[in-house]
Amino acid sequence: MSSLMKKYLIIGNGVAGTTAAEKIRRNDPDGMITMVTKERIPFYSRIRLPDFMAGLVDKTDLIIKNNQWYTDYKIDLETGITITRIDHSKNQAMDRNGNVFTYDSLLIATGSNSFIPSIKGSDKDNVFTLRSFEDAEDIIKTAAITDSVVAIGGGLLGLEAAHALIKRGITVVVVEFFDRLLPRQMDFKGGVLLKEMLEKQGLRFRLGAKTTQITGDAIVTGVELESGEVLKADMVLFSAGVRPDLDLPEKLGLETDRGVIVNSHMETSLENIYAAGDVAQFKQTNFCIWPEAQEQGRVAGANMAGTLENFTTIVPSNRLKVAGIDLASAGDIDSENILETEIEETDQIYRKIVKKNGEIVGCIMLGSTAGFSDVVKQIGKNTN
């Protein structure tokens, strides 16, 4: 088939899918690109959802690529569409209403879903996760009639969401199983300082605490901890991490592990089917973070359009604000304190540079992230 008529189908409208679409268009000016998403709005910033919950931004502020961008790039964006089945023998994908989308090359970029642990009572009303714009809208509606919230999980989005609810005048207690906040990004010292900074803003914590059940009849009334303490709650917000959305890949029979297994071209085990972003797993690795998804999307798009490019494992890094506090981490944060470190510490700043054999392999920056990009580049050189 002529490349002039090549049909590209992208399932998912996050950073991986959107970056892939842009890369395809740059390499193939004439191909037909269709992108379908179950979301109701175009590609937006998930990390700004807490700002939306706090009333600091509106829906249009969240959107990264507006409708005009898709028009300019000749991309047919179909929102509010859930693909339920793929017949690869016919190169067709079907949605729940029976609509058919054909393709020559398919990218699965369905991202991940919020993980809810199997805790008794987690199916009650007013139990939420924050993953989508729709989730944020639902939380806002319930928050209007809520006095107290328990956030289970001290992860990045959970802390941001908890802070957003504090701004709405709601009492929030964060319950974290680990002995520190942000266990993937912070060591113990950094976690202690972050906790102190957040407590000054009104958040309360139970660290090293295990939730045994969510109490109440049909609607949440509280959260019971293993210690026996019961925390009052009109709403429960789970922030216990994410899991790749493997529904379609498993139905297709793609080779999967924690994610869809891909090679360096982002190719799956079936010809002309690619995967990128949170749903993909390369060399036993799946960080489920933005920089990884963006690079995988770029590489997938290039290869789908016939330009050979390779993905190499990136340095895991995060840079953001947690409740207005600058925070960044990358590489090996040496949470066990067994490597060589350089530490700068005040009551407002914690900066840790981790070295192995004299070379930088990781860092934590809390309160000041100056120089972070340069450090990440150095980590990349030393760990690849």
N, C-alpha and C positions, 0 to 999 in steps of 0.2 A: 504493500500500500504506500502511496506517495506520502511523504512527510507533510505535504501541504494539507492533507486531509486527516492527519493523525488525531485520534481522539484520546484525550487524557481525562481520567476521572480521579478526583481527589476526595476522599471521604474524611472530613475533618477540616475545621477552619481555624485551628490554633496557629501557633508560630511555625510549626513544622510544615503544615499544609500550605499556609500562605507563602512562606519562603520558597517552597517547592514550586508553587504556581508562578511566582515572579521569575524564578530561575528558568523554568520551562519557556516562558514567554520571551525571555531574553535570547534563548537559544533557538526557539522555533516561533517565528513571528506569525505563522499562519495556522498552526494547530488549534484544534478546538479544545478548550479547557473548561471542564465543568467541575465545580466544587460544591459539595453538599454538606450541610451541617445541621445537627439537631438543635443548635442554638437559634434563638429568634433574632439576634442582632449580629452584624458582621464582626470580624476579628477584633477582639477587645483585650484590655489588660486585666488579667485575673488578679494580679498583685495589687490593683487599685480598687478591687471590690470592697475592702474595708473602708476606704475613703468614701465610696458611694454609700455604704451603710451608715457612716458617721454624718452624712449630709454635706460633705466637703466638696463633692463633685456630682454632676448629674450624668445621665446615661451617655450623652454625646461626648462628654469628656473621657469616658472609658474607651471609646472606639478608636482603634489604631488605624485601620484602613476603612474609610467610608465608602459608600456606594459608588462614588465617582472614580475611586481608585480601580475598582473592579471593571468599570466601563472602560477606563483608559487602557487597562491591560487586556481587554477583551476576554474577561473571565466571566463565565455564567455562574453566579453564586445563587444557590438554592438554600434558603434558610428554613428552619422548622421541619427538616426532612430527616427521618431516621431510616437508614438502610438496614433491612432485616435479613436479606439473603443475597448471596452472590453465586451466580452460575458461571464458573470460569470457562466451562466448555463452550459457552455461547458468548463469553465476554460481556456479561450483563450483570447489573446490580439492580435489586428491586427494593422499593421502600414499602412501608406497612400498608400503603393504599394501592399497591399494585403498579405504581409507576415504574417504568424501566429506564435505566441509564446504561448506555453502551460505552465500551471503551476498547482501545488497543493497549493502553498502558494504565495500570491502576496503582494509586498510592493509598495505603491505609494509614491514616494519621489521626486515629480516633482518640488519642490521648489516654487519660486515666480517670478512674473514678475514686471518690473518697472512700476510705476504708472505715467501716464501722465494726469494732470488735464485737464478738458474741457475748454481750453483757445482757443479763436479764433486764427486761424493760426498755431495751433500746428501740423497740417498735412503737412506743407510745407517741401520742400527739405532742407536738412542740419539741421533738428531738430533730436537730438539723445537722447538716454538714454544709460547708461553704466551698463550693467548687465552681458554680456557674452564676451568671447574672440572675437567673431565675431563683436560685438559692438565696441570693442576697435580697431580692425582692420579698421572698417569703419570710425571711428573718426580720426584715424591717417591719412588716405588717404585724408580726407577733410581738416584736419588741415594744410596739406602741401600747401593749396591754401587759407588759412584763416589768416586774420589779427586781428580780434576781435571776442570774444566769450562772450555770456551772459550765465552764469550757474544759472538756476532757482532752488533754494533749497540749503540751507546751511547745508546739512547732511554730514555724514562722507565720503561716496564715492564721493559726489559732490565736496567737498573741496579738496580731494586728486586729483581728475580728473582736477579741476581748476588749481591746483599747477603744475600738469604734463604739462598742456598746456602753463603755464607761462614759463616753462623751454624750450619750443619750440619757445619762443620769441613772443608769442601771448598775446595781451591785454585781460584780463579776468575781468569781473565784475560779482560778485555773488549777486543775488537778493534773499533775504530771507523774508518770510512773518512775521516770529516772530521777536521780538526785539533783539534777540541774536542768535549767531551761535550754532549749535548742541543743539537744545532745549531739546532733550531727554537725553543728557549726561552732559550738562552744565547748571549751574545757571547763573544769570545775570553777577555777578562779573567774573566768569571763562570765560564766553563768551566775555566779554570786553577785557580781557587780551589776549585771543586767537586771537581776531580780530586784536589787535595791533601787535602781533607777525607775523601774516600772512600779514598784510599791509607792514611790513618791507621787506617781500619777493616779493612784487609787486602786490599782489591781491588787488582789490578794491571791495567795498561792498555798497549795498543798503539794509539796515535792516528795518524791519517794513514796507516793500514795497509789494504791490500787483500788479501782472502782469495782464494787461487787454487784451492785444493782442500781437501777433507776426506779425510784419509788413513785407511787401514785396509781390511780385506777386507769382510766383511759388517757388522762392527761398527766404530764410530769408534775410531781410535787417536790421531789428532792433527789439527791444522789448519795447513796450509802457507800462508805469507804470500808476497806478491809479492817481498819482500826476500830470500826463501830460508829464512827462519827457520821452523822447525816447532815449534808449541806442542803439548805433550802434552795429550791430552784423552780421557777416558772417555765424555764427553757433550758435545754441542754444542747450544747454545741460541740460536736465531735471534731477534733483536729488530730486524727491518729494516722496521718499519712495517706498515701494514694496507692492504688494498684492499677496496672495497665488494663485497659478495656479490651479483653481478649474474646469477646462474644463472637464477632464476625470472623476473626482469624481461626478460631477453633472450629466453627461451623464449616469453614473452607477447607480445613485439614492442613493448614499451614503448620510448619514445625515451630513449636513454642516451648518456652521454659518459663521464666518470670515474665518475659515479653515475647514478641515475635522475633525469632532468630533471623538476623540479617547478616550479609557479608559487607565488605567495605564499600560496595556500590549501593547499599541499602536494598539489595535484592533479597526476596524471601525464597522459600523452597519451591515456589511455583513461578514459572516463567512469566515475565511482564507484570508481576505483582511486587510492589515495593512497600516498605514500611519505614516510618520515621517518627521521631519524637518519643513521648512517654510510652507508646505502645511497643517500641522496638527495643531489641536487646542485641548489642554488638559485643562479641568476645566476653560473654558472661556478665556484661556491665549494662546497667540501666539506672542512671542517676535521677531521671524524671525531673530535670531542671531545664530552664529556658535556653541557656547557651548550647547545651547538647542538642535540644530539639531544633534549634535554628540551624545549626551546622548540618545536622542530619537531613533536614528539609532541603537545604541548599544542594547537598550532594545527590540526594534522591532526584531532585528536579533536573539537575544536569544530566544524570545518567538516563532518565526517562526520555530526555530530548536528544539523546545520542552523543553527548559529550562526556567522555570517560573521566570521572573524578573519584577519588577515594576518601573515605572518612577514616580519621584516626581518633583514638580515644582522647577526649579533652580532659583538661584539669577541672575537677569539680569545683565550682566556685559559686558563691552567692553574694550579692551586694544589694542592700536595700535599707529602708528605714523601718525599724520596729518601734511603733508608737512615737515616731519623730526622732528616734535615736539611730544614728548612723551605725551600720553593722556590715561587716564583710568577712568572709572566710574563704579559704581555698586550700586544696591539696590536703596533706596530712596535718591535722591540727594537734597531733600528739596528745590526745586526751589522757593517756596513761603516764605522761611526763617521763618518757624514757629516752628521748632524743635531746640533742643540743638545742637550746633556745635562747633567744634574746627577748627580754620582756621590758616594756615600758608601762608603768602602772600608776594611776592617780585615782582620785575619787570619781573622775569623770571619763577616764580613758583607760583602755586596756589593749595593748598592742603586743602581739607575740609573733616572732619570726621563728619558724622551725627549720632546723638544718640537719642534714645527714651527710657525713663525710665532708663537712664544711660547705655544702651547697644547700641553697634554700629549697625546701620541698613542701612547705605549707605556711599558713599564716592565719591569725585571727586579728581583726581590727574592730574595736568597739569604741564608739564615741568620736573617732576620727578615722576616716578611710583614705587619707591622703597617701598617694603613691601606690594604691592597691593594684591598679592595672599593670604597672611596671613589675610589681612583685609576682603577679600571676604569670606574666610573660617569662620571668626568670624561672618560676616553678615548672612551666611547660618545657623549657630547654633542659632542665635538670632531671625531669622524670620521663621524658620520651626516649 
